[in-house]
C-alpha cells in the first residue's frame, strides 16, 4: 500500500512539473517580442521623405520651432516615423522652450537606445530608436522631475497615435 501511495505521489509531482513547464512556455510565447528593422541606406532612401532621411539616417537636426509637434498637446503616444516603434507617451511631454518636442521619460525598455555623440566639439548623448537605429535627437540632464532628463526630439522623425486608437 505504501508503494502504491509513493508511486501515485511521484506521478502527481511529475504531472504537476510538466504542467508548470507547459505554463512557463506559454508565458514565454505570449511575451511581446520587438523585432529589429534592418534596411540598407539605399532602401531607406527609397521609402523615406528627404527631410526624414536627413534626420533619421544622416543624424541631422530640424530647425528649432519648425516641427509639427513642438506645441502639440493631444493625448496619445509618439512613435518612430520610420518603423512605428512606440517611443514616448504624451503624458511625459513638456514645454522646454528649446524649439523641439521634449519628454522627461520614454515608453519602455524597447523604445530607445543611447550612444555617445562627440560631434560639434562637445560630448552629448544621442537618442536612437531601438528597433530601427534611426537618429531621434539627444537627451540632456536638465529636465523636470521625476527623471531630471530632457529628451529633445526632432518632430520630423515622430508620428502620433491618439490614445483612443491604441490597442
N, CA and C atoms as an extended XYZ file, in Angstrom:
501
Properties=species:S:1:pos:R:3:atomname:S:1:resname:S:1:resid:I:1 pbc="F F F"
N         0.819       -1.190        0.000 N   UNK     1
C         0.000        0.000        0.000 CA  UNK     1
C         0.869        1.262        0.000 C   UNK     1
N         1.944        1.266        0.781 N   UNK     2
C         2.849        2.404        0.820 CA  UNK     2
C         3.515        2.615       -0.530 C   UNK     2
N         3.856        1.483       -1.241 N   UNK     3
C         4.460        1.602       -2.569 CA  UNK     3
C         3.486        2.258       -3.542 C   UNK     3
N         2.227        1.856       -3.469 N   UNK     4
C         1.209        2.414       -4.349 CA  UNK     4
C         1.029        3.915       -4.064 C   UNK     4
N         0.982        4.280       -2.807 N   UNK     5
C         0.839        5.674       -2.428 CA  UNK     5
C         2.061        6.479       -2.900 C   UNK     5
N         3.266        5.930       -2.687 N   UNK     6
C         4.501        6.603       -3.079 CA  UNK     6
C         4.563        6.773       -4.600 C   UNK     6
N         4.175        5.747       -5.357 N   UNK     7
C         4.170        5.817       -6.826 CA  UNK     7
C         3.176        6.871       -7.303 C   UNK     7
N         1.995        6.898       -6.711 N   UNK     8
C         0.988        7.900       -7.080 CA  UNK     8
C         1.510        9.313       -6.768 C   UNK     8
N         2.193        9.438       -5.645 N   UNK     9
C         2.763       10.724       -5.260 CA  UNK     9
C         3.800       11.182       -6.292 C   UNK     9
N         4.701       10.298       -6.695 N   UNK    10
C         5.711       10.636       -7.696 CA  UNK    10
C         5.076       11.006       -9.035 C   UNK    10
N         4.045       10.274       -9.438 N   UNK    11
C         3.360       10.568      -10.704 CA  UNK    11
C         2.704       11.942      -10.639 C   UNK    11
N         2.107       12.272       -9.504 N   UNK    12
C         1.452       13.582       -9.387 CA  UNK    12
C         2.490       14.709       -9.432 C   UNK    12
N         3.658       14.508       -8.820 N   UNK    13
C         4.727       15.517       -8.888 CA  UNK    13
C         5.184       15.687      -10.333 C   UNK    13
N         5.377       14.578      -11.044 N   UNK    14
C         5.815       14.619      -12.437 CA  UNK    14
C         4.792       15.365      -13.306 C   UNK    14
N         3.523       15.031      -13.141 N   UNK    15
C         2.472       15.682      -13.928 CA  UNK    15
C         2.407       17.165      -13.609 C   UNK    15
N         2.513       17.501      -12.330 N   UNK    16
C         2.475       18.903      -11.920 CA  UNK    16
C         3.657       19.681      -12.490 C   UNK    16
N         4.855       19.083      -12.475 N   UNK    17
C         6.022       19.787      -13.007 CA  UNK    17
C         5.913       19.956      -14.520 C   UNK    17
N         5.346       18.982      -15.214 N   UNK    18
C         5.134       19.111      -16.649 CA  UNK    18
C         4.139       20.229      -16.935 C   UNK    18
N         3.107       20.312      -16.124 N   UNK    19
C         2.103       21.356      -16.306 CA  UNK    19
C         2.733       22.726      -16.078 C   UNK    19
N         3.627       22.837      -15.078 N   UNK    20
C         4.282       24.110      -14.832 CA  UNK    20
C         5.195       24.475      -15.995 C   UNK    20
N         5.944       23.505      -16.541 N   UNK    21
C         6.797       23.777      -17.689 CA  UNK    21
C         5.969       24.252      -18.865 C   UNK    21
N         4.842       23.599      -19.082 N   UNK    22
C         3.971       23.989      -20.184 CA  UNK    22
C         3.464       25.407      -19.981 C   UNK    22
N         3.099       25.737      -18.744 N   UNK    23
C         2.612       27.075      -18.437 CA  UNK    23
C         3.708       28.109      -18.686 C   UNK    23
N         4.938       27.799      -18.239 N   UNK    24
C         6.050       28.716      -18.457 CA  UNK    24
C         6.305       28.927      -19.937 C   UNK    24
N         6.197       27.878      -20.731 N   UNK    25
C         6.382       28.023      -22.169 CA  UNK    25
C         5.312       28.926      -22.751 C   UNK    25
N         4.088       28.776      -22.276 N   UNK    26
C         3.011       29.629      -22.768 CA  UNK    26
C         3.307       31.089      -22.446 C   UNK    26
N         3.840       31.358      -21.251 N   UNK    27
C         4.156       32.729      -20.880 CA  UNK    27
C         5.240       33.284      -21.793 C   UNK    27
N         6.271       32.500      -22.056 N   UNK    28
C         7.346       32.962      -22.920 CA  UNK    28
C         6.836       33.235      -24.327 C   UNK    28
N         5.943       32.403      -24.818 N   UNK    29
C         5.422       32.569      -26.165 CA  UNK    29
C         4.570       33.821      -26.263 C   UNK    29
N         3.813       34.130      -25.214 N   UNK    30
C         2.892       35.255      -25.281 CA  UNK    30
C         3.564       36.601      -24.977 C   UNK    30
N         4.844       36.602      -24.514 N   UNK    31
C         5.520       37.860      -24.248 CA  UNK    31
C         5.691       38.646      -25.539 C   UNK    31
N         5.627       39.964      -25.423 N   UNK    32
C         5.786       40.822      -26.596 CA  UNK    32
C         7.226       40.747      -27.085 C   UNK    32
N         7.395       40.533      -28.369 N   UNK    33
C         8.711       40.460      -28.972 CA  UNK    33
C         8.865       41.644      -29.928 C   UNK    33
N         9.936       42.398      -29.758 N   UNK    34
C        10.202       43.510      -30.657 CA  UNK    34
C        11.227       43.061      -31.679 C   UNK    34
N        10.819       43.031      -32.932 N   UNK    35
C        11.725       42.638      -33.995 CA  UNK    35
C        12.509       43.841      -34.472 C   UNK    35
N        13.786       43.641      -34.744 N   UNK    36
C        14.621       44.722      -35.257 CA  UNK    36
C        14.315       44.935      -36.733 C   UNK    36
N        14.309       46.169      -37.150 N   UNK    37
C        14.086       46.518      -38.546 CA  UNK    37
C        15.434       46.893      -39.144 C   UNK    37
N        15.887       46.112      -40.112 N   UNK    38
C        17.188       46.357      -40.708 CA  UNK    38
C        17.018       46.568      -42.206 C   UNK    38
N        17.420       47.727      -42.664 N   UNK    39
C        17.386       48.054      -44.092 CA  UNK    39
C        18.700       48.737      -44.445 C   UNK    39
N        19.050       48.717      -45.704 N   UNK    40
C        20.239       49.423      -46.158 CA  UNK    40
C        19.903       50.903      -46.326 C   UNK    40
N        20.926       51.744      -46.406 N   UNK    41
C        20.702       53.166      -46.639 CA  UNK    41
C        19.959       53.389      -47.950 C   UNK    41
N        20.260       52.588      -48.948 N   UNK    42
C        19.559       52.717      -50.237 CA  UNK    42
C        18.069       52.403      -50.101 C   UNK    42
N        17.742       51.375      -49.318 N   UNK    43
C        16.328       51.044      -49.099 CA  UNK    43
C        15.621       52.178      -48.357 C   UNK    43
N        16.275       52.719      -47.319 N   UNK    44
C        15.687       53.835      -46.580 CA  UNK    44
C        15.509       55.051      -47.480 C   UNK    44
N        16.480       55.316      -48.337 N   UNK    45
C        16.395       56.471      -49.239 CA  UNK    45
C        15.183       56.379      -50.159 C   UNK    45
N        14.827       55.165      -50.545 N   UNK    46
C        13.684       54.964      -51.443 CA  UNK    46
C        12.346       55.159      -50.734 C   UNK    46
N        12.282       54.847      -49.449 N   UNK    47
C        10.983       54.863      -48.762 CA  UNK    47
C        10.741       56.082      -47.881 C   UNK    47
N        11.796       56.801      -47.498 N   UNK    48
C        11.632       57.932      -46.584 CA  UNK    48
C        11.667       59.256      -47.335 C   UNK    48
N        10.815       60.210      -46.938 N   UNK    49
C        10.931       61.565      -47.484 CA  UNK    49
C        12.325       62.124      -47.164 C   UNK    49
N        12.798       63.059      -47.960 N   UNK    50
C        14.156       63.599      -47.802 CA  UNK    50
C        14.418       64.156      -46.407 C   UNK    50
N        13.452       64.898      -45.841 N   UNK    51
C        13.667       65.505      -44.522 CA  UNK    51
C        13.758       64.451      -43.420 C   UNK    51
N        12.970       63.387      -43.549 N   UNK    52
C        13.023       62.305      -42.562 CA  UNK    52
C        14.347       61.545      -42.710 C   UNK    52
N        14.736       61.254      -43.926 N   UNK    53
C        16.002       60.553      -44.178 CA  UNK    53
C        17.177       61.352      -43.605 C   UNK    53
N        17.181       62.659      -43.829 N   UNK    54
C        18.268       63.516      -43.354 CA  UNK    54
C        18.433       63.416      -41.832 C   UNK    54
N        17.339       63.492      -41.098 N   UNK    55
C        17.419       63.433      -39.638 CA  UNK    55
C        17.645       62.003      -39.158 C   UNK    55
N        16.835       61.059      -39.640 N   UNK    56
C        16.866       59.688      -39.129 CA  UNK    56
C        18.132       58.923      -39.500 C   UNK    56
N        18.600       59.088      -40.727 N   UNK    57
C        19.709       58.266      -41.208 CA  UNK    57
C        21.032       59.021      -41.280 C   UNK    57
N        20.987       60.347      -41.466 N   UNK    58
C        22.225       61.126      -41.544 CA  UNK    58
C        22.486       61.910      -40.261 C   UNK    58
N        21.680       61.667      -39.241 N   UNK    59
C        21.806       62.290      -37.927 CA  UNK    59
C        21.723       63.813      -37.999 C   UNK    59
N        20.838       64.292      -38.852 N   UNK    60
C        20.626       65.726      -38.976 CA  UNK    60
C        19.718       66.248      -37.880 C   UNK    60
N        19.447       67.545      -37.950 N   UNK    61
C        18.565       68.196      -36.988 CA  UNK    61
C        17.656       69.157      -37.733 C   UNK    61
N        16.369       69.120      -37.401 N   UNK    62
C        15.470       70.109      -37.998 CA  UNK    62
C        15.662       71.447      -37.290 C   UNK    62
N        15.322       72.515      -37.956 N   UNK    63
C        15.446       73.841      -37.360 CA  UNK    63
C        14.506       73.958      -36.149 C   UNK    63
N        14.958       74.640      -35.106 N   UNK    64
C        14.095       74.800      -33.921 CA  UNK    64
C        12.816       75.562      -34.247 C   UNK    64
N        11.763       75.222      -33.525 N   UNK    65
C        10.447       75.857      -33.599 CA  UNK    65
C         9.754       75.655      -34.952 C   UNK    65
N        10.217       74.687      -35.766 N   UNK    66
C         9.588       74.435      -37.069 CA  UNK    66
C         8.827       73.114      -37.104 C   UNK    66
N         9.051       72.241      -36.158 N   UNK    67
C         8.433       70.918      -36.167 CA  UNK    67
C         6.968       70.937      -35.766 C   UNK    67
N         6.210       70.010      -36.323 N   UNK    68
C         4.767       69.974      -36.068 CA  UNK    68
C         4.401       69.609      -34.634 C   UNK    68
N         5.310       68.995      -33.870 N   UNK    69
C         4.967       68.555      -32.515 CA  UNK    69
C         5.533       69.444      -31.407 C   UNK    69
N         6.145       70.575      -31.753 N   UNK    70
C         6.715       71.456      -30.727 CA  UNK    70
C         5.637       71.893      -29.728 C   UNK    70
N         4.517       72.403      -30.202 N   UNK    71
C         3.447       72.890      -29.323 CA  UNK    71
C         2.227       71.966      -29.313 C   UNK    71
N         2.386       70.767      -29.758 N   UNK    72
C         1.316       69.777      -29.876 CA  UNK    72
C         0.905       69.292      -28.490 C   UNK    72
N        -0.427       69.173      -28.234 N   UNK    73
C        -0.890       68.838      -26.880 CA  UNK    73
C        -1.931       67.739      -26.815 C   UNK    73
N        -2.040       66.873      -27.808 N   UNK    74
C        -3.050       65.802      -27.765 CA  UNK    74
C        -2.585       64.650      -26.873 C   UNK    74
N        -3.542       63.818      -26.474 N   UNK    75
C        -3.275       62.674      -25.602 CA  UNK    75
C        -3.050       61.422      -26.440 C   UNK    75
N        -1.896       60.784      -26.257 N   UNK    76
C        -1.595       59.566      -27.004 CA  UNK    76
C        -0.133       59.188      -26.904 C   UNK    76
N         0.358       58.523      -27.941 N   UNK    77
C         1.733       58.003      -27.956 CA  UNK    77
C         2.451       58.479      -29.208 C   UNK    77
N         3.669       58.945      -29.022 N   UNK    78
C         4.532       59.312      -30.133 CA  UNK    78
C         5.328       58.075      -30.548 C   UNK    78
N         5.333       57.782      -31.844 N   UNK    79
C         6.012       56.604      -32.371 CA  UNK    79
C         7.109       57.027      -33.344 C   UNK    79
N         7.992       56.097      -33.642 N   UNK    80
C         9.041       56.339      -34.628 CA  UNK    80
C         8.398       56.394      -36.012 C   UNK    80
N         8.660       57.448      -36.749 N   UNK    81
C         8.070       57.595      -38.084 CA  UNK    81
C         8.653       56.585      -39.067 C   UNK    81
N         9.836       56.086      -38.799 N   UNK    82
C        10.487       55.140      -39.701 CA  UNK    82
C         9.928       53.731      -39.539 C   UNK    82
N         9.717       53.287      -38.285 N   UNK    83
C         9.324       51.886      -38.068 CA  UNK    83
C         8.070       51.693      -37.222 C   UNK    83
N         7.522       52.751      -36.620 N   UNK    84
C         6.304       52.625      -35.818 CA  UNK    84
C         6.515       52.226      -34.371 C   UNK    84
N         7.744       52.093      -33.928 N   UNK    85
C         8.041       51.705      -32.550 CA  UNK    85
C         7.529       52.781      -31.579 C   UNK    85
N         6.744       52.415      -30.538 N   UNK    86
C         6.302       53.397      -29.538 CA  UNK    86
C         7.504       53.978      -28.794 C   UNK    86
N         7.584       55.307      -28.733 N   UNK    87
C         8.740       55.964      -28.127 CA  UNK    87
C         8.407       56.724      -26.847 C   UNK    87
N         7.399       57.604      -26.909 N   UNK    88
C         7.081       58.483      -25.782 CA  UNK    88
C         5.577       58.593      -25.590 C   UNK    88
N         5.144       58.591      -24.339 N   UNK    89
C         3.753       58.863      -24.005 CA  UNK    89
C         3.591       60.379      -23.916 C   UNK    89
N         2.498       60.897      -24.441 N   UNK    90
C         2.274       62.346      -24.411 CA  UNK    90
C         2.224       62.887      -22.978 C   UNK    90
N         1.949       62.029      -22.011 N   UNK    91
C         1.896       62.470      -20.614 CA  UNK    91
C         3.272       62.899      -20.110 C   UNK    91
N         4.345       62.492      -20.810 N   UNK    92
C         5.695       62.864      -20.390 CA  UNK    92
C         6.245       64.049      -21.190 C   UNK    92
N         5.432       64.617      -22.065 N   UNK    93
C         5.859       65.756      -22.888 CA  UNK    93
C         5.738       67.031      -22.053 C   UNK    93
N         6.700       67.939      -22.217 N   UNK    94
C         6.650       69.209      -21.506 CA  UNK    94
C         7.228       70.311      -22.387 C   UNK    94
N         6.886       71.529      -22.068 N   UNK    95
C         7.373       72.691      -22.824 CA  UNK    95
C         8.736       73.090      -22.269 C   UNK    95
N         9.769       72.871      -23.082 N   UNK    96
C        11.128       73.175      -22.633 CA  UNK    96
C        11.618       74.528      -23.136 C   UNK    96
N        10.952       75.075      -24.158 N   UNK    97
C        11.384       76.342      -24.721 CA  UNK    97
C        12.581       76.231      -25.644 C   UNK    97
N        12.983       75.003      -25.979 N   UNK    98
C        14.176       74.794      -26.805 CA  UNK    98
C        13.880       74.808      -28.298 C   UNK    98
N        12.606       74.595      -28.674 N   UNK    99
C        12.249       74.568      -30.082 CA  UNK    99
C        12.030       73.178      -30.639 C   UNK    99
N        12.197       72.175      -29.809 N   UNK   100
C        11.941       70.799      -30.200 CA  UNK   100
C        11.023       70.155      -29.167 C   UNK   100
N        10.238       69.167      -29.573 N   UNK   101
C         9.423       68.450      -28.583 CA  UNK   101
C        10.334       67.845      -27.517 C   UNK   101
N         9.936       67.986      -26.269 N   UNK   102
C        10.743       67.477      -25.162 CA  UNK   102
C         9.905       66.570      -24.273 C   UNK   102
N        10.539       65.512      -23.805 N   UNK   103
C         9.889       64.497      -22.967 CA  UNK   103
C        10.818       64.199      -21.793 C   UNK   103
N        10.244       63.878      -20.635 N   UNK   104
C        11.097       63.552      -19.490 CA  UNK   104
C        11.267       62.050      -19.297 C   UNK   104
N        10.566       61.228      -20.092 N   UNK   105
C        10.735       59.776      -19.989 CA  UNK   105
C        10.277       59.133      -21.288 C   UNK   105
N        10.714       57.904      -21.524 N   UNK   106
C        10.348       57.164      -22.726 CA  UNK   106
C         9.359       56.062      -22.378 C   UNK   106
N         8.766       55.437      -23.396 N   UNK   107
C         7.664       54.489      -23.180 CA  UNK   107
C         8.073       53.181      -22.530 C   UNK   107
N         9.127       52.533      -23.021 N   UNK   108
C         9.512       51.221      -22.481 CA  UNK   108
C        10.983       50.952      -22.759 C   UNK   108
N        11.471       49.847      -22.221 N   UNK   109
C        12.869       49.471      -22.450 CA  UNK   109
C        13.137       49.128      -23.909 C   UNK   109
N        12.082       48.927      -24.697 N   UNK   110
C        12.232       48.625      -26.125 CA  UNK   110
C        12.158       49.876      -26.992 C   UNK   110
N        12.049       51.052      -26.384 N   UNK   111
C        11.868       52.281      -27.145 CA  UNK   111
C        13.166       52.860      -27.696 C   UNK   111
N        14.105       53.121      -26.819 N   UNK   112
C        15.290       53.892      -27.184 CA  UNK   112
C        16.583       53.197      -26.840 C   UNK   112
N        17.627       53.650      -27.521 N   UNK   113
C        18.980       53.326      -27.084 CA  UNK   113
C        19.775       54.619      -27.146 C   UNK   113
N        20.808       54.693      -26.340 N   UNK   114
C        21.612       55.901      -26.251 CA  UNK   114
C        23.036       55.605      -26.691 C   UNK   114
N        23.634       56.577      -27.389 N   UNK   115
C        25.004       56.468      -27.889 CA  UNK   115
C        25.734       57.760      -27.570 C   UNK   115
N        27.021       57.668      -27.263 N   UNK   116
C        27.819       58.872      -27.059 CA  UNK   116
C        27.995       59.580      -28.402 C   UNK   116
N        27.832       60.892      -28.399 N   UNK   117
C        27.942       61.712      -29.607 CA  UNK   117
C        28.988       62.795      -29.347 C   UNK   117
N        30.108       62.734      -30.083 N   UNK   118
C        31.183       63.704      -29.898 CA  UNK   118
C        31.289       64.700      -31.053 C   UNK   118
N        30.247       64.790      -31.846 N   UNK   119
C        30.248       65.739      -32.963 CA  UNK   119
C        30.097       67.167      -32.440 C   UNK   119
N        30.440       68.117      -33.260 N   UNK   120
C        30.296       69.545      -32.966 CA  UNK   120
C        31.151       69.994      -31.781 C   UNK   120
N        32.237       69.276      -31.491 N   UNK   121
C        33.171       69.686      -30.456 CA  UNK   121
C        32.659       69.573      -29.034 C   UNK   121
N        31.613       68.773      -28.816 N   UNK   122
C        31.088       68.583      -27.462 CA  UNK   122
C        30.633       67.131      -27.303 C   UNK   122
N        30.538       66.701      -26.076 N   UNK   123
C        30.052       65.349      -25.807 CA  UNK   123
C        28.591       65.436      -25.393 C   UNK   123
N        27.754       64.727      -26.154 N   UNK   124
C        26.324       64.668      -25.853 CA  UNK   124
C        25.902       63.208      -25.904 C   UNK   124
N        24.664       62.950      -25.515 N   UNK   125
C        24.120       61.602      -25.598 CA  UNK   125
C        23.050       61.589      -26.672 C   UNK   125
N        23.335       60.866      -27.748 N   UNK   126
C        22.397       60.730      -28.857 CA  UNK   126
C        21.333       59.701      -28.501 C   UNK   126
N        20.108       59.935      -28.960 N   UNK   127
C        18.999       59.018      -28.742 CA  UNK   127
C        18.610       58.429      -30.096 C   UNK   127
N        18.533       57.087      -30.150 N   UNK   128
C        18.140       56.384      -31.367 CA  UNK   128
C        16.976       55.454      -31.075 C   UNK   128
N        16.179       55.177      -32.094 N   UNK   129
C        15.121       54.180      -31.972 CA  UNK   129
C        15.784       52.819      -31.802 C   UNK   129
N        15.337       52.068      -30.825 N   UNK   130
C        15.939       50.769      -30.553 CA  UNK   130
C        15.599       49.740      -31.623 C   UNK   130
N        14.498       49.914      -32.344 N   UNK   131
C        14.088       48.945      -33.361 CA  UNK   131
C        14.803       49.157      -34.690 C   UNK   131
N        14.942       50.420      -35.146 N   UNK   132
C        15.476       50.654      -36.497 CA  UNK   132
C        16.755       51.489      -36.512 C   UNK   132
N        17.274       51.859      -35.350 N   UNK   133
C        18.519       52.630      -35.227 CA  UNK   133
C        18.431       54.041      -35.802 C   UNK   133
N        17.252       54.564      -36.007 N   UNK   134
C        17.122       55.924      -36.524 CA  UNK   134
C        17.484       56.950      -35.462 C   UNK   134
N        18.202       57.984      -35.891 N   UNK   135
C        18.530       59.102      -35.012 CA  UNK   135
C        17.245       59.863      -34.691 C   UNK   135
N        17.031       60.144      -33.412 N   UNK   136
C        15.832       60.860      -32.977 CA  UNK   136
C        16.163       62.242      -32.434 C   UNK   136
N        17.257       62.351      -31.718 N   UNK   137
C        17.639       63.605      -31.076 CA  UNK   137
C        18.694       63.335      -30.021 C   UNK   137
N        18.612       64.062      -28.892 N   UNK   138
C        19.576       63.916      -27.804 CA  UNK   138
C        18.855       63.971      -26.466 C   UNK   138
N        19.518       63.474      -25.427 N   UNK   139
C        18.980       63.549      -24.073 CA  UNK   139
C        19.948       64.367      -23.230 C   UNK   139
N        19.370       65.229      -22.381 N   UNK   140
C        20.153       66.121      -21.527 CA  UNK   140
C        19.691       65.966      -20.081 C   UNK   140
N        20.560       66.337      -19.144 N   UNK   141
C        20.263       66.204      -17.711 CA  UNK   141
C        19.669       67.471      -17.112 C   UNK   141
N        18.872       68.192      -17.879 N   UNK   142
C        18.289       69.437      -17.366 CA  UNK   142
C        16.762       69.427      -17.440 C   UNK   142
N        16.173       68.249      -17.354 N   UNK   143
C        14.718       68.120      -17.443 CA  UNK   143
C        14.035       68.199      -16.094 C   UNK   143
N        12.717       68.126      -16.112 N   UNK   144
C        11.938       68.220      -14.867 CA  UNK   144
C        11.914       66.890      -14.095 C   UNK   144
N        11.387       66.951      -12.892 N   UNK   145
C        11.136       65.732      -12.112 CA  UNK   145
C        10.066       64.913      -12.830 C   UNK   145
N         9.982       63.651      -12.706 N   UNK   146
C        10.711       62.835      -11.745 CA  UNK   146
C        12.063       62.316      -12.248 C   UNK   146
N        12.406       62.470      -13.517 N   UNK   147
C        13.645       61.882      -14.042 CA  UNK   147
C        14.802       62.862      -14.107 C   UNK   147
N        14.518       64.145      -14.238 N   UNK   148
C        15.573       65.128      -14.415 CA  UNK   148
C        16.153       65.118      -15.824 C   UNK   148
N        15.511       64.373      -16.739 N   UNK   149
C        16.003       64.248      -18.110 CA  UNK   149
C        15.136       65.033      -19.084 C   UNK   149
N        15.767       65.469      -20.168 N   UNK   150
C        15.050       66.130      -21.264 CA  UNK   150
C        15.436       65.436      -22.566 C   UNK   150
N        14.507       64.637      -23.077 N   UNK   151
C        14.700       64.012      -24.375 CA  UNK   151
C        14.258       65.037      -25.413 C   UNK   151
N        15.214       65.589      -26.129 N   UNK   152
C        14.987       66.645      -27.108 CA  UNK   152
C        14.930       65.965      -28.479 C   UNK   152
N        13.737       65.866      -29.061 N   UNK   153
C        13.490       65.001      -30.216 CA  UNK   153
C        13.026       65.811      -31.419 C   UNK   153
N        13.521       65.454      -32.588 N   UNK   154
C        13.105       66.085      -33.839 CA  UNK   154
C        11.692       65.639      -34.206 C   UNK   154
N        10.792       66.590      -34.440 N   UNK   155
C         9.405       66.269      -34.818 CA  UNK   155
C         9.328       65.406      -36.068 C   UNK   155
N        10.214       65.658      -37.019 N   UNK   156
C        10.124       65.011      -38.332 CA  UNK   156
C        10.289       63.485      -38.246 C   UNK   156
N        10.869       62.977      -37.172 N   UNK   157
C        11.034       61.524      -37.036 CA  UNK   157
C         9.970       60.918      -36.123 C   UNK   157
N         8.948       61.716      -35.786 N   UNK   158
C         7.860       61.235      -34.932 CA  UNK   158
C         6.547       61.137      -35.697 C   UNK   158
N         5.747       60.173      -35.310 N   UNK   159
C         4.334       60.106      -35.675 CA  UNK   159
C         3.570       60.115      -34.363 C   UNK   159
N         2.262       60.329      -34.437 N   UNK   160
C         1.453       60.385      -33.226 CA  UNK   160
C         0.232       59.489      -33.384 C   UNK   160
N        -0.047       58.700      -32.338 N   UNK   161
C        -1.230       57.846      -32.309 CA  UNK   161
C        -2.108       58.298      -31.142 C   UNK   161
N        -3.333       58.793      -31.426 N   UNK   162
C        -4.230       59.213      -30.338 CA  UNK   162
C        -4.534       58.043      -29.397 C   UNK   162
N        -4.685       58.356      -28.128 N   UNK   163
C        -4.892       57.310      -27.104 CA  UNK   163
C        -6.061       56.388      -27.456 C   UNK   163
N        -7.156       56.924      -27.987 N   UNK   164
C        -8.328       56.077      -28.286 CA  UNK   164
C        -8.071       55.089      -29.425 C   UNK   164
N        -6.999       55.266      -30.181 N   UNK   165
C        -6.675       54.338      -31.280 CA  UNK   165
C        -5.643       53.294      -30.881 C   UNK   165
N        -5.158       53.368      -29.648 N   UNK   166
C        -4.156       52.413      -29.163 CA  UNK   166
C        -4.865       51.147      -28.732 C   UNK   166
N        -4.369       50.029      -29.198 N   UNK   167
C        -4.985       48.731      -28.873 CA  UNK   167
C        -4.582       48.250      -27.513 C   UNK   167
